Structures are given as C-alpha cells and as structure tokens.
Amino acid sequence: MRLIMQTFITAALAIAALAHPAAVAAQLRVVTTTTDLAALTREVGGDRVQVDALARGYQDPHFVEAKPSFILLVNRADLLVVVGREMEIGWLPPLVTNSRNAKIQPGAAGYLDASLNVRILEIPTGQITRAMGDVHPSGNPHYWLDPDNGRRIAQAIRDKLSELSPNDRAYFAQRHTDFDRRLTEAQQRWDAALAPHKGTKIVTYHRSWPNFADRFGLTVIGYVEPKPGIPASTSHLIELIAEMKRQQVTIIMVEPYFDKKTPDSIARETGAIVLEMPPSVGGVPEATDYIKLFDYDVNLLVAAVKKATGK
Amino acid sequence: MDWAILPFLAAPFAASLILTGIHAYLGIHVVERGVIFVDLSLAQIAALGAILAILLPFTGGDPHDPGVYWMSLGFTFIGAAVFSFVHGRRARIPQEAIIGISYAVASALAVVMLSKTTSEAEHLKDMLVGNILGVTWPKALNTAFLYGAIGVFHYLFRRTFLAISLDRERAAADGVPVRLWDFLFYASFGFVVTSSVSIAGVLLVFCYLIVPSVAAMMFADRIGPRLAIGWTMGTVVSILGIYFSVVLDLPTGAAIVCTFGLVLIGLALVRPLFVRIGARR
C-alpha cells in the first residue's frame, strides 16, 4: 500500500514538473474552456503562450465536471477565454469565483468572451414564448463551427494577447496573419468540396450545427433531441421520421457524446446514415487543430453524402 | 502533489466535515427505520419544487431567487408529511415502496416540466445539484450554523427520536404522538438533505448518510460507539477521497464516493478478525 502511495506521489510530482517547467515563467498562461478556443489561441500565441483547455474535445462543453486541477489552472491564468452565450453556465461560474484570481474575473482584463465579435445565429427577437421550443436567450453558442467566426475569434485573441503582452504584439500579428491565410486557403478547399452538395437536407442531434450548416449551405430540417438530457417525445420522433421520408433526408449528424440509440433507430426507419461528427478539436484523434477539425468533418460529410446520393 | 491546491480545498474539506457531522447521525435513524432511500426521494421532491418555482412567473426564471428556495423547502415539507402519514398505518405496503414511487414520480415530473420550458432547461438540473469543489467559506459557515441548529434540536429531543427509530410500536404504546414526531424528523431531515444536495450533489450526500452508519453497525450495537465509528469513518474517507481527487486529478465528489465504497469493502474484510476476538473474550 505504501509503495503504491509512493508511486502515485512520484508520478504526480513528475507530471506536475512536466506541466510547469521553470522556463514558462515568461509566457502568458492562457486557460480556455474548450479545445477549439485553445487551438485558436495556440495558432496566434505560438510559443509565447502556454495554453490549457478545461473541457476535453470529446466532452459535451455544456456539462463538465470540475476537478482540482481546474482550480489551479484558473488560479494561475493570466487570461481566461470562454465560449460565452451561456455555454458554460452550468459549471464555470463557481470555478472562476473560487479561483481567487482577480485577473480573470468577468469584466477584468484577463477575461475574454470569444462570442462578442462573432456572428451569432438564432438570437430570439422580441418576447420569448414557449411555442419557440428550446431557445438560448443570447443565441446559439456553437458559433465556432463557422470558419469565418474562427477567423474573428482569432482576431479577438490576437488583440487580447497583444493587450496583455504588448512586447509581443508584432509576433502575435504575424502569427495571426499566417493563420488567417492558411484558413482562407482551407476554406476554398472546403467550399469546393461541399459546393456540389449545396442544399443537402440534414437532421442533427442537438442544435450544435446552425453555423456550420449556414456556412456550407446545408439545410437542417429537424433535431433528434431538441433538448439535451430530455428524451424527445414519441410524437416528435414520429413527425421527424415522416418529415425525413417526405424530404428524403439521408444524413443524421450526431455529436460523439450523445447516445446513438435513437439516431440509429431513426436511421433504420428512414435509411439515413448516422454520421458521428466531432464539433470540437480533439473530438477525434485526427482533429488536432482548428483547420484539421473542419478537414475531418467536411471529408466525413462529403463521403457520406456521395454514398447516400450515389453522386 | 501540488501543495498550492490546499487553500482551495479548505472550504470543501470543512463542508465535508459538516456533512459527516450531521449525516452520520441522521444515517443511524434512517438505517434503523429502514428508509434507506428517503434522502434521494426528498431531494428529488425538493428539486421538483425548485424547478416549478423557476418556471412560475414570480421568480422570473432566476434559479437564485429566494422564492425558489422557499418553494423547494415547502415541497420537502409536503414530502415529509406524506412519509410520516404513510407510516402511520400498519399497512402491508412497505414504506420503502412509497419512498421509491415518490422518487420516480418526482423525477419524471421534473423531466416533464423541463420539456415544456423555453430556455436553458438543460442547466437547471445542474444548478440545483452542487459540486463540493465549488463550496465557498460563506456557504460552509452558513451551513454549519443551520445544521448546528438542527443538531441542537435533535440533541434536545434525542430520547424521543431514538425511541421511535428503534421501536416505533413501543413508543406509540408509551403514548408518544409518533406521527407528529415522524413529521418533525422527516421535515428536519428533508431540510438538511436539500441543503446538502445543493452543496455536494445527490450521490455524495447519500454516501455520507448511509455508509458510515452501515459500517458502524458491523462493529457496534450501541448508539454511542456507532456514532463515534461513523464520524471517524466519514472524516477519514473525506480526507482520503479529497487526497485521491488531487493526486489522480478526479472530480472530487465522485472520488469521495468511490473511497466510501473502497473503505466499506476494506472494513467488511477485516470484520471477521474483530468478531473472532470479540467471541473469544
């Protein structure tokens, strides 16, 4: 038992030493809530920043279980980048309050809400009523799935990093320009791949893909489970299946962290293909950065549409 | 281990000691009465009240509105009244069955109501269930004060409460108004459980309640030693669980729950030694 304990302690010390080498003292410590924001921060910040994401790419960013290491990360952060739009409302606020880090409190210089200068969809106008279904009062928080929004997030990160570390302004600007150019090239590639399939009708599990669909000309005609965690009603599923048959929908996009039982049974009824699409960097091993995430998703989708339509 | 984490763990650790203090005691009553799942049921009924309050216009949909708290407390008292009333009849239906049914229906009602809401429904359930890592000092002190008051109440009337928990029929025969005392027990118990769940989550509260008193029953018969064993176990498991959570970087609540399970298995394994020594004496 004592030996096991010592092994644990030694291992933990080794990991702690690896995670915080002495050389990083001069770097900005950036903590992001999601891997996508971490990937974008890495693109801009390069070796002048040390970036840690709290949620893993394969986790649902709505639901993240706080761990002791999160407190230390947030406590030591110079900058906290959040998705905002109430995405992290279930788990982040107590973590930020308990971090005892004045620098990264909402409103402080070290707090960046990445959603402030991006294009947000599904912002309800006027009075919210129950008839509208599941509506986020501040709009859909899955906005990073539009590459143009990725571009805007990278800009905001560049400006924030330059503000916090003015000496590296030129370095961040140069890295941002480089990323922006690579993203533009990649976007031409993705647009070309999806252009023949414009107007493809899809069903998604949760409302995670409006920005992606909007960017690439897909039409989302319905959702498997409009509210995560609340099983869809039978009548909803029957209507969805009927609607999919009527409109000949062949693709059901599901985030990796949702149960595939319901999508699979809908697929059996309709002959559609269930696509497991990672919405975040790290959701699959291939999606190691922001551009590779879209590479993966676009390739997966194009292959599925080709298979379904025979084109 | 990164020692810098220690100051952040002080308030959660204090909270875990407060939970140990009151729940190891209430657990003895719960286990003696054979109403093991009453805390899950009352917590769910309280959550139902909170969700209803959030959906009603007077709170404006704010989970931190005082109205939400009072509504959930009111629901807890209704649950307490139901449980004390049902027990009143010497019926063939076991009380656990009623408790289980209340749990299932209250959970399902919450889901049904959430499915009719407009926004942010998915987070409401999370907001009602706390994470022990997020406990702040004001919250811990506030809870200590409240539970202290409940503790004093139970201490003053300990003979009556114990008499009913240990042998309900005899207490009733002795002229104790058992239904009233049952209501007082379930109401104070529901009050504690509801606050505890908002601090530490359902699973952890259940463990603090049941595991120490079960462990204590393996080694002692009288209430005094059982309390002592329960409190010791709760404290040791809290320390160990938080230690594992830091060293292995696990969610703290879940780490403590697993440690409870491990320690209970360990105690069950060493129990034969104690029993044999006891028998030889």
Contacts between the chains, C-beta under 8 A, distances in Angstrom:
chain1	res1	chain2	res2	distance
A	8	B	247	5.3
A	8	B	248	7.2
A	9	B	1	6.3
A	9	B	247	6.8
A	12	B	1	5.6
A	12	B	2	7.8
A	12	B	247	4.9
A	12	B	248	7.8
A	13	B	1	7.3
A	16	B	1	7.8
A	16	B	2	5.1
A	62	B	122	6.2
A	62	B	123	7.2
A	63	B	126	6.9
A	65	B	131	7.5
A	65	B	251	4.0
A	65	B	254	7.3
A	66	B	131	5.5
A	66	B	133	5.0
A	66	B	134	6.6
A	66	B	251	6.7
A	66	B	252	7.7
A	67	B	133	7.6
A	67	B	245	7.3
A	67	B	249	5.3
A	67	B	250	6.4
A	67	B	251	5.4
A	67	B	252	7.3
A	68	B	5	5.4
A	68	B	8	7.4
A	68	B	9	7.1
A	68	B	133	6.8
A	68	B	245	5.7
A	68	B	246	4.7
A	68	B	249	6.5
A	68	B	252	6.4
A	69	B	249	4.7
A	71	B	5	6.7
A	71	B	8	4.7
A	71	B	133	7.0
A	72	B	2	6.3
A	72	B	4	6.1
A	72	B	5	5.6
A	72	B	8	7.5
A	75	B	4	7.6
A	75	B	8	7.1
A	86	B	120	6.4
A	86	B	123	7.5
A	89	B	120	7.2
A	89	B	123	5.4
A	90	B	122	7.7
A	90	B	123	4.4
A	90	B	126	3.9
A	90	B	127	6.7
A	91	B	126	7.1
A	91	B	131	7.6
A	94	B	131	6.8
A	94	B	133	7.8
A	94	B	134	3.2
A	94	B	136	8.0
A	95	B	134	6.9
A	97	B	134	7.8
A	97	B	136	6.9
A	98	B	8	6.4
A	98	B	11	7.9
A	98	B	133	7.5
A	98	B	134	6.0
A	98	B	136	6.4
A	99	B	8	7.9
A	100	B	7	7.9
A	100	B	8	7.5
A	128	B	118	5.3
A	128	B	119	6.6
A	129	B	118	7.0
A	130	B	116	6.5
A	130	B	117	7.2
A	130	B	118	5.2
A	132	B	118	6.5
A	133	B	118	7.6
A	134	B	118	7.3
A	134	B	119	6.8
A	134	B	121	6.8
A	135	B	118	5.7
A	135	B	119	5.2
A	136	B	119	6.0
A	136	B	120	7.0
A	137	B	119	5.5
A	137	B	120	7.6
A	227	B	114	7.3
A	227	B	115	6.5
A	227	B	121	5.5
A	227	B	122	6.1
A	228	B	122	5.0
A	229	B	122	5.2
A	229	B	125	7.1
A	230	B	111	5.9
A	230	B	114	5.6
A	230	B	115	4.9
A	230	B	121	6.6
A	230	B	122	7.4
A	231	B	111	7.7
A	233	B	115	7.2
